Amino acid sequence: MSQVPDLECRAISKSFDEFKAVKDVSFSVPQGTFFSILGPSGCGKTTLLRMIAGFQKPTGGDLLIKGRSVLEVPPNKRPVSMVFQHLALFPMMNIGANVGFGLRQRGVNRADTKRQVERVLERVGLAGVADRPVNSLSGGQKQRVAIARCMVLEPDVLLLDEPLGALDLKLREHMKVELKQLQSEFNTTFVYITHDQSEALVMSDQIAVMNHGVFEQVGIAKELYYEPETAFVAGFVGEANRFSARIDSIDGGILGMVTPEGRTLRGIGAGQGLATGTTVDVFVRPEAVRLSRRHADLSAMGNSGQGQVRNILFNGANSQLILRDQTTGADMNVALPQTGEFRDLAQGDTVHFGWEPQQTRVYPGAGGRHGN
């Protein structure tokens, strides 16, 4: 693998009048990496992608591809290609003409264009369809044509702007696997924009979680899920139960906390500014919560209580249990397997719950310190 990253952004920023959409973002993407930028609508991810493509000029910073600054390079001269959400295929052209469009714009002769189009269509699993109309294809096949049209140009970086957003759920799930396989087949650097965490978690080698124009955390999927560095990442990536509390004690890295309703909690701190008296946000994953018929089985876990089943939502291999905490009155989400002693739980049942301090992540809250 090359030591020079395929893509590098150095303190890149973009302002629209007084609004700063992207704020001094720096990152690099090694060759052959599937790199996703994950964040909610309006966080700046599409603006960042458009700057990489050359459709918008940064307000500040530098942008390098293969170690070369491309700030002054127009979009059509950059070694990147882009797949849009709505694909932008030409309905009046057949599949081969769509795929070969960029080659013809570059002045490649007809014979070479035909040969390269056939080669890339075979690699995306569409051999022998060059003469067919685009509208004869399924949604997934159109996605592959859009990728083939980009890959035939042999870009250093392929940019994908929420390309699965217009597909139905089942096809979207199928295309997540296909996209990752295609990326591996071509060994091309993919930069993928999405607001859908499941897309990013399944496909990516590296994920950047973006919020309000900055990267909150960059890492592999497991790091973001199990070791989120900020409250935003903990709440945005995966499902989590969230509590507000105040730190009462700190003992060997374990924080002792109490909620406004009087529930005591114990957990592991993340980030700076965690001191006695500080208001914090506490997160615990639904699958970390254990259930028992007896309080004594869970009392030593550090976090335990009793709840009443409000609802059970069937979801295939697991069910989502909505449990009303009888101390706080708040609802908790608990992952409930379809097998085991609790498969027959019913609405209205009472059950004990608990989880370990090591499975509890604690972050500085917005409220700061409590007064006396």
Secondary structure, DSSP 8 states (H G I E B T S, - for coil): --SS-SEEEEEEEEEETTEEEEEEEEEEE-TT-EEEEE--TTSSHHHHHHHHHTSS--SEEEEEETTEE-TTS-GGGSSEEEE-TT----TTSBHHHHHTHHHHHTT--HHHHHHHHHHHHHHTT-TT-TTSBGGGS-HHHHHHHHHHHHHTT--SEEEEESTTTTS-HHHHHHHHHHHHHHHHHHT-EEEEEES-HHHHHHH-SEEEEEETTEEEEEE-HHHHHHS-SSHHHHHHSS--EEEEEEEEEEETTEEEEE-TTS-EEEEEE-SS---TTEEEEEEE-GGG-EEESSGGGTGGGSEEEEEEEEEEEEETTEEEEEEEETTT--EEEEEEESSSTTTT--TT-EEEEEE-GGGEEEEEEEEEE---
